Amino acid sequence: MQAQFLAGNGLGGHRPADTATRMTNHGKAICRVAVTATTDVYAKAGAMVAYDGFLQYEAVSQTFRRALGEWASGERSPLLRWSGDGALYLADMGADVLNLHLDNESLSVNGSHLLALDATLQCTVEKVKGVAALAGTGLYNVKVTGTGWVSVTSRGVPVVLDCAEADTYVDPDALVAWTTGLDVRARRSMKLGALVGRGSGEAVQLGFQGAGFVVVQPSEDTADRLKIRG
């Protein structure tokens, strides 16, 4: 897994970087996707802020919509398929953007945080089970599997923690995404009677262990401010 952010340069940092990397950041809130004739990309509907070159989009196939299940709400897909030759610029209400490269891995992420993914990756909707359901991401998550790029959003600059280096504990309300296959368990660190104010994250955490990573945002606000826009 590779992660990168903050890449703007030239003209005082306002001109996009000249790079062939599939997904890069311009500043912290814009994802630049290099689209070619052989590399289509799925992007959140309404997330396009600009593009150059010859690009076009279309609704995803019925087969793909069925795979999205509850996330697609049975009416319109939250994703569009972009194709052509050029650069696509994506953003979501000023949220910070993190681009991740999956290497034959699976990532579980809430649909409201999913900005874009390579069309070669498999994408399904699964019900969050076990103690992971404590996370403030909702009952259903999008599972992205394979080798390729995926872009997620965060309320503030996120941190990516390697769970193979040490057991990792996360406030459920700050959790954005995690590698599937990790050992997930709940941990209570103090007595409920000792809590002052909110304190939910300090009382119960989700513990992750194994070969993989978790993405954590610097916010415990569970209000869905990053809704799919139509």
C-alpha positions as semicolon CSV with decimal commas, in nm:
position;residue;x (nm);y (nm);z (nm)
1;M;0,000;0,000;0,000
2;Q;0,120;0,347;-0,086
3;A;-0,030;0,679;0,025
4;Q;0,050;1,032;-0,081
5;F;-0,090;1,383;-0,053
6;L;-0,001;1,751;-0,101
7;A;0,163;1,775;-0,443
8;G;0,076;2,115;-0,594
9;N;0,365;2,307;-0,755
10;G;0,439;2,565;-1,024
11;L;0,283;2,915;-1,048
12;G;0,292;2,951;-0,674
13;G;0,152;2,603;-0,624
14;H;-0,168;2,670;-0,820
15;R;-0,075;2,491;-1,140
16;P;-0,123;2,112;-1,133
17;A;0,189;1,899;-1,124
18;D;0,302;1,744;-1,453
19;T;0,293;1,379;-1,352
20;A;0,197;1,048;-1,506
21;T;0,095;0,901;-1,169
22;R;-0,261;0,772;-1,187
23;M;-0,398;0,967;-0,888
24;T;-0,223;1,265;-0,730
25;N;-0,323;1,555;-0,508
26;H;-0,336;1,919;-0,605
27;G;-0,331;2,092;-0,271
28;K;-0,512;1,889;-0,010
29;A;-0,869;1,896;-0,142
30;I;-0,842;1,809;-0,514
31;C;-0,763;1,471;-0,667
32;R;-0,611;1,471;-1,018
33;V;-0,676;1,150;-1,213
34;A;-0,474;1,072;-1,526
35;V;-0,724;0,906;-1,761
36;T;-0,614;0,720;-2,073
37;A;-0,787;0,510;-2,336
38;T;-0,716;0,195;-2,135
39;T;-0,770;0,328;-1,781
40;D;-1,131;0,428;-1,706
41;V;-1,216;0,554;-1,359
42;Y;-1,527;0,553;-1,141
43;A;-1,587;0,885;-0,964
44;K;-1,850;1,009;-0,722
45;A;-2,138;1,177;-0,902
46;G;-2,108;1,555;-0,869
47;A;-1,739;1,544;-0,770
48;M;-1,595;1,667;-1,102
49;V;-1,469;2,026;-1,070
50;A;-1,268;2,041;-1,396
51;Y;-1,103;1,833;-1,667
52;D;-0,878;1,882;-1,966
53;G;-0,828;1,678;-2,281
54;F;-1,109;1,466;-2,426
55;L;-1,310;1,301;-2,149
56;Q;-1,666;1,178;-2,128
57;Y;-1,877;1,009;-1,863
58;E;-2,168;0,771;-1,847
59;A;-2,379;0,594;-1,589
60;V;-2,240;0,263;-1,470
61;S;-2,381;-0,061;-1,606
62;Q;-2,685;-0,231;-1,456
63;T;-2,462;-0,517;-1,342
64;F;-2,240;-0,275;-1,153
65;R;-2,543;-0,100;-1,006
66;R;-2,674;-0,430;-0,872
67;A;-2,335;-0,492;-0,711
68;L;-2,366;-0,157;-0,533
69;G;-2,688;-0,276;-0,370
70;E;-2,827;-0,052;-0,094
71;W;-2,567;0,219;-0,160
72;A;-2,721;0,286;-0,502
73;S;-3,068;0,317;-0,338
74;G;-3,219;0,131;-0,634
75;E;-3,267;0,448;-0,841
76;R;-2,944;0,615;-0,951
77;S;-2,584;0,519;-0,910
78;P;-2,363;0,734;-0,687
79;L;-2,074;0,671;-0,930
80;L;-2,006;0,774;-1,290
81;R;-1,764;0,605;-1,529
82;W;-1,516;0,846;-1,691
83;S;-1,320;0,751;-2,003
84;G;-1,106;0,915;-2,272
85;D;-0,766;1,083;-2,265
86;G;-0,696;1,369;-2,028
87;A;-0,687;1,479;-1,665
88;L;-0,991;1,469;-1,437
89;Y;-1,007;1,688;-1,125
90;L;-1,230;1,575;-0,837
91;A;-1,328;1,729;-0,503
92;D;-1,602;1,694;-0,244
93;M;-1,706;2,004;-0,051
94;G;-1,347;2,097;0,037
95;A;-1,276;1,771;0,219
96;D;-0,916;1,652;0,237
97;V;-0,826;1,388;-0,022
98;L;-0,609;1,081;0,033
99;N;-0,502;0,862;-0,261
100;L;-0,421;0,499;-0,184
101;H;-0,268;0,231;-0,406
102;L;-0,399;-0,116;-0,326
103;D;-0,167;-0,408;-0,398
104;N;-0,398;-0,710;-0,422
105;E;-0,577;-0,582;-0,112
106;S;-0,933;-0,513;-0,003
107;L;-1,041;-0,186;0,154
108;S;-1,365;-0,132;0,347
109;V;-1,476;0,232;0,325
110;N;-1,798;0,420;0,388
111;G;-1,965;0,533;0,065
112;S;-1,969;0,897;0,175
113;H;-1,586;0,890;0,192
114;L;-1,529;0,720;-0,143
115;L;-1,427;0,974;-0,410
116;A;-1,288;0,764;-0,698
117;L;-1,144;0,424;-0,788
118;D;-0,987;0,250;-1,086
119;A;-1,247;0,077;-1,302
120;T;-1,035;-0,238;-1,285
121;L;-1,103;-0,272;-0,911
122;Q;-1,395;-0,480;-0,788
123;C;-1,657;-0,285;-0,594
124;T;-1,938;-0,430;-0,383
125;V;-2,153;-0,322;-0,091
126;E;-2,139;-0,529;0,226
127;K;-2,308;-0,505;0,563
128;V;-2,067;-0,411;0,840
129;K;-2,059;-0,702;1,080
130;G;-1,923;-0,776;1,426
131;V;-1,764;-0,509;1,643
132;A;-1,680;-0,304;1,331
133;A;-2,048;-0,204;1,333
134;L;-1,958;0,025;1,625
135;A;-1,788;0,258;1,377
136;G;-1,974;0,577;1,292
137;T;-1,966;0,491;0,921
138;G;-2,308;0,327;0,907
139;L;-2,448;-0,020;0,851
140;Y;-2,310;-0,065;0,500
141;N;-1,961;-0,013;0,362
142;V;-1,819;-0,028;0,012
143;K;-1,560;-0,304;-0,032
144;V;-1,295;-0,226;-0,295
145;T;-1,072;-0,517;-0,397
146;G;-0,775;-0,571;-0,628
147;T;-0,468;-0,381;-0,745
148;G;-0,509;-0,017;-0,836
149;W;-0,582;0,333;-0,709
150;V;-0,864;0,450;-0,485
151;S;-0,926;0,802;-0,354
152;V;-1,104;0,873;-0,024
153;T;-1,204;1,191;0,157
154;S;-1,155;1,293;0,518
155;R;-1,268;1,575;0,746
156;G;-0,918;1,712;0,794
157;V;-0,579;1,564;0,705
158;P;-0,601;1,188;0,779
159;V;-0,341;0,955;0,922
160;V;-0,271;0,607;0,780
161;L;-0,163;0,360;1,051
162;D;0,014;0,031;0,978
163;C;-0,149;-0,236;1,193
164;A;0,133;-0,484;1,129
165;E;0,378;-0,273;1,330
166;A;0,165;-0,268;1,646
167;D;-0,192;-0,321;1,766
168;T;-0,388;-0,010;1,663
169;Y;-0,687;0,135;1,848
170;V;-0,923;0,385;1,688
171;D;-1,215;0,598;1,800
172;P;-1,505;0,443;1,603
173;D;-1,635;0,789;1,505
174;A;-1,298;0,885;1,351
175;L;-1,259;0,573;1,138
176;V;-1,266;0,627;0,760
177;A;-1,150;0,295;0,612
178;W;-0,961;-0,022;0,692
179;T;-0,804;-0,320;0,520
180;T;-1,038;-0,617;0,528
181;G;-0,899;-0,930;0,683
182;L;-0,766;-0,752;0,989
183;D;-0,852;-0,892;1,331
184;V;-1,103;-0,638;1,470
185;R;-1,212;-0,628;1,832
186;A;-1,365;-0,384;2,079
187;R;-1,176;-0,250;2,379
188;R;-1,314;-0,059;2,677
189;S;-1,046;0,154;2,840
190;M;-1,230;0,311;3,132
191;K;-1,545;0,285;3,339
192;L;-1,850;0,458;3,194
193;G;-1,913;0,633;3,524
194;A;-1,581;0,816;3,491
195;L;-1,670;0,982;3,160
196;V;-1,708;1,359;3,136
197;G;-1,883;1,516;2,836
198;R;-1,886;1,321;2,508
199;G;-1,594;1,089;2,563
200;S;-1,736;0,800;2,357
201;G;-1,408;0,739;2,175
202;E;-1,218;0,734;2,502
203;A;-1,457;0,476;2,650
204;V;-1,463;0,222;2,366
205;Q;-1,218;0,180;2,080
206;L;-1,191;-0,055;1,786
207;G;-0,868;-0,255;1,793
208;F;-0,704;-0,367;1,465
209;Q;-0,431;-0,627;1,435
210;G;-0,266;-0,792;1,134
211;A;-0,114;-0,714;0,796
212;G;-0,296;-0,403;0,681
213;F;-0,376;-0,042;0,763
214;V;-0,649;0,189;0,890
215;V;-0,732;0,543;0,776
216;V;-0,831;0,781;1,057
217;Q;-0,964;1,137;1,024
218;P;-0,911;1,416;1,282
219;S;-1,283;1,447;1,348
220;E;-1,539;1,259;1,555
221;D;-1,837;1,432;1,395
222;T;-2,067;1,158;1,265
223;A;-2,291;1,401;1,075
224;D;-2,284;1,302;0,708
225;R;-2,151;1,625;0,558
226;L;-1,992;1,445;0,265
227;K;-2,311;1,316;0,109
228;I;-2,329;1,201;-0,252
229;R;-2,450;1,498;-0,446
230;G;-2,684;1,481;-0,742
